[in-house]
Amino acid sequence: MASALRPPRVPKPKGVLPSHYYESFLEKKAPCDRDYKKFWAGLQGLTIYFYNSNRDFQHVEKLNLGAFEKLTDEIPWGSSRDPGTHFCLVLRNQEIKFKVETLECREMWKGFILTVVELRVPSNLILLPGHLYMMAEVLAKEEARRALETPSCFLKVSRLEAQLLLERYPECGNLLLRPSGDGADGASVTTRQMHNGTHVVRHYKVKREGTKYVIDVEEPFSCTSLDAVVNYFVSHTKKALVPFLFDEDYEKVLVAPSSRPVILKPKKLPKAPAKPPKPPTGPKPEPKIVNGGFPRKLPTSSAQPLFPTPGLADVTAELQKKLEKRRALEH
């Protein structure tokens, strides 16, 4: 009789397993690890997610491929030959070693990683036609995803703040995407490169024309997305320009809920030499890039760093207050 009074059992809702471009067991060894750790791993977008098992739907680690540099095959320590089950992922600031069960699995991981980071199906791997077809499908998905997603190097900062970030954190990259300075429905690109022994900061306009983004360079170039804009600068400078990717530790510093400003310890700038008055109207010209990324005629205001010495410490107290006031108005 007591059993009849029990409420009916309600089955627990099952978690939805994440959809990955490719997934398999993968053993990972970071520089700080003594031994390999085995995970169920899945690639989605520019991120590899690691799970304790193939039944879990909550990852325990993840690895961003935005700072990708190259993939290399690895010969295990103490061995004289490559068994085809080891490879190394080289990022801008670290190297991670991986171990898989078969040569086919290694080539599949390498192929899918290269597809998403280079936006092309690799042709120099040991793959079957069916594998290449799978990667072509992933390429189409990734291109569609990026067309709708804001690139990771896009930050809501001003022209000056973008310049300061590139100066202060050169290890994070030297190309930053930001909102258009004139308030138009477009964007701007800020870069910082070494040229003739001097760090040169440049700014480029990206105009929105319908569904296209047009880069204002010597020969205007049309792109289908902001991600394609970033790829244009990277490819046309032969990867000399690297998209700015903030480490999580840096992000915590910038967005920390504190009354203290991000830019600390200001110093007064030396008095600048007298300059002729600027024209009252008309936007400043943006530089044009040609043949490897350097403008044919670069305005002095864009070619010269704003401050005589690098680093955030050179910002004046007055500028500091203006930035704080601007952020307060934006929020």
Solvent accessible surface area in square Angstrom, and as a share of the most:
residue,aa,sasa,rsa
1,M,193,0.86
2,A,73,0.57
3,S,76,0.49
4,A,80,0.62
5,L,139,0.69
6,R,175,0.64
7,P,112,0.71
8,P,119,0.75
9,R,235,0.86
10,V,128,0.73
11,P,116,0.73
12,K,182,0.77
13,P,131,0.82
14,K,189,0.80
15,G,31,0.30
16,V,133,0.76
17,L,103,0.51
18,P,49,0.31
19,S,93,0.60
20,H,32,0.14
21,Y,27,0.10
22,Y,31,0.12
23,E,74,0.33
24,S,17,0.11
25,F,76,0.32
26,L,1,0.00
27,E,43,0.19
28,K,18,0.07
29,K,58,0.25
30,A,17,0.13
31,P,100,0.63
32,C,118,0.71
33,D,26,0.14
34,R,221,0.81
35,D,106,0.55
36,Y,63,0.24
37,K,101,0.43
38,K,113,0.48
39,F,15,0.06
40,W,43,0.15
41,A,0,0.00
42,G,0,0.00
43,L,0,0.00
44,Q,59,0.26
45,G,3,0.02
46,L,45,0.23
47,T,23,0.13
48,I,0,0.00
49,Y,53,0.20
50,F,1,0.00
51,Y,6,0.02
52,N,104,0.53
53,S,26,0.17
54,N,62,0.32
55,R,191,0.70
56,D,49,0.25
57,F,114,0.48
58,Q,119,0.53
59,H,58,0.26
60,V,72,0.42
61,E,66,0.30
62,K,117,0.50
63,L,20,0.10
64,N,75,0.39
65,L,2,0.01
66,G,28,0.27
67,A,10,0.08
68,F,36,0.15
69,E,91,0.41
70,K,110,0.47
71,L,28,0.14
72,T,43,0.25
73,D,69,0.36
74,E,43,0.19
75,I,95,0.48
76,P,34,0.21
77,W,252,0.88
78,G,76,0.73
79,S,50,0.32
80,S,114,0.74
81,R,165,0.60
82,D,54,0.28
83,P,56,0.35
84,G,5,0.05
85,T,22,0.13
86,H,19,0.08
87,F,1,0.00
88,C,3,0.02
89,L,0,0.00
90,V,15,0.09
91,L,8,0.04
92,R,61,0.22
93,N,112,0.58
94,Q,72,0.32
95,E,88,0.39
96,I,4,0.02
97,K,73,0.31
98,F,1,0.01
99,K,56,0.24
100,V,11,0.06
101,E,125,0.56
102,T,70,0.41
103,L,70,0.35
104,E,99,0.44
105,C,21,0.12
106,R,13,0.05
107,E,5,0.02
108,M,11,0.05
109,W,0,0.00
110,K,16,0.07
111,G,0,0.00
112,F,1,0.00
113,I,1,0.00
114,L,23,0.11
115,T,0,0.00
116,V,0,0.00
117,V,31,0.18
118,E,56,0.25
119,L,42,0.21
120,R,123,0.45
121,V,43,0.25
122,P,2,0.01
123,S,106,0.68
124,N,128,0.66
125,L,30,0.15
126,I,121,0.62
127,L,29,0.14
128,L,113,0.56
129,P,109,0.69
130,G,44,0.42
131,H,22,0.10
132,L,66,0.33
133,Y,145,0.55
134,M,80,0.36
135,M,0,0.00
136,A,46,0.36
137,E,82,0.37
138,V,8,0.05
139,L,32,0.16
140,A,60,0.47
141,K,122,0.52
142,E,0,0.00
143,E,86,0.39
144,A,59,0.46
145,R,62,0.23
146,R,20,0.07
147,A,55,0.43
148,L,166,0.82
149,E,88,0.39
150,T,74,0.43
151,P,14,0.09
152,S,75,0.48
153,C,2,0.01
154,F,44,0.18
155,L,44,0.22
156,K,174,0.74
157,V,31,0.18
158,S,25,0.16
159,R,75,0.27
160,L,32,0.16
161,E,16,0.07
162,A,0,0.00
163,Q,12,0.05
164,L,3,0.02
165,L,13,0.06
166,L,2,0.01
167,E,13,0.06
168,R,114,0.42
169,Y,16,0.06
170,P,79,0.50
171,E,95,0.42
172,C,6,0.03
173,G,4,0.04
174,N,31,0.16
175,L,0,0.00
176,L,0,0.00
177,L,0,0.00
178,R,6,0.02
179,P,50,0.32
180,S,22,0.14
181,G,70,0.67
182,D,99,0.52
183,G,70,0.68
184,A,62,0.48
185,D,107,0.55
186,G,21,0.20
187,A,2,0.02
188,S,4,0.03
189,V,0,0.00
190,T,0,0.00
191,T,3,0.02
192,R,25,0.09
193,Q,22,0.10
194,M,107,0.48
195,H,64,0.29
196,N,138,0.71
197,G,67,0.65
198,T,70,0.41
199,H,69,0.31
200,V,13,0.07
201,V,2,0.01
202,R,10,0.04
203,H,5,0.02
204,Y,3,0.01
205,K,47,0.20
206,V,3,0.02
207,K,102,0.43
208,R,93,0.34
209,E,101,0.45
210,G,65,0.62
211,T,108,0.63
212,K,87,0.37
213,Y,29,0.11
214,V,22,0.13
215,I,0,0.00
216,D,28,0.14
217,V,3,0.02
218,E,66,0.29
219,E,140,0.63
220,P,92,0.58
221,F,86,0.36
222,S,62,0.40
223,C,6,0.04
224,T,92,0.53
225,S,8,0.05
226,L,30,0.15
227,D,18,0.09
228,A,30,0.23
229,V,0,0.00
230,V,8,0.04
231,N,54,0.28
232,Y,19,0.07
233,F,1,0.00
234,V,27,0.15
235,S,71,0.46
236,H,86,0.38
237,T,7,0.04
238,K,183,0.78
239,K,131,0.56
240,A,52,0.40
241,L,6,0.03
242,V,46,0.27
243,P,35,0.22
244,F,2,0.01
245,L,38,0.19
246,F,19,0.08
247,D,64,0.33
248,E,112,0.50
249,D,94,0.49
250,Y,56,0.21
251,E,79,0.36
252,K,134,0.57
253,V,91,0.52
254,L,47,0.23
255,V,116,0.66
256,A,51,0.40
257,P,143,0.90
258,S,68,0.44
259,S,112,0.72
260,R,167,0.61
261,P,33,0.21
262,V,42,0.24
263,I,9,0.05
264,L,76,0.38
265,K,168,0.71
266,P,51,0.32
267,K,129,0.55
268,K,194,0.82
269,L,67,0.33
270,P,97,0.61
271,K,200,0.85
272,A,79,0.62
273,P,108,0.68
274,A,109,0.85
275,K,154,0.65
276,P,112,0.70
277,P,128,0.81
278,K,148,0.63
279,P,105,0.66
280,P,134,0.84
281,T,108,0.63
282,G,62,0.59
283,P,113,0.71
284,K,97,0.41
285,P,90,0.56
286,E,22,0.10
287,P,1,0.01
288,K,67,0.28
289,I,11,0.05
290,V,32,0.18
291,N,147,0.76
292,G,40,0.38
293,G,4,0.04
294,F,60,0.25
295,P,17,0.11
296,R,158,0.58
297,K,171,0.72
298,L,45,0.22
299,P,32,0.20
300,T,101,0.59
301,S,68,0.44
302,S,3,0.02
303,A,19,0.14
304,Q,107,0.48
305,P,42,0.26
306,L,104,0.52
307,F,11,0.05
308,P,93,0.58
309,T,72,0.42
310,P,100,0.63
311,G,17,0.16
312,L,21,0.11
313,A,43,0.34
314,D,19,0.10
315,V,0,0.00
316,T,32,0.19
317,A,54,0.42
318,E,116,0.52
319,L,29,0.15
320,Q,27,0.12
321,K,142,0.60
322,K,110,0.47
323,L,2,0.01
324,E,69,0.31
325,K,137,0.58
326,R,99,0.36
327,R,74,0.27
328,A,72,0.56
329,L,145,0.72
330,E,121,0.54
331,H,186,0.83
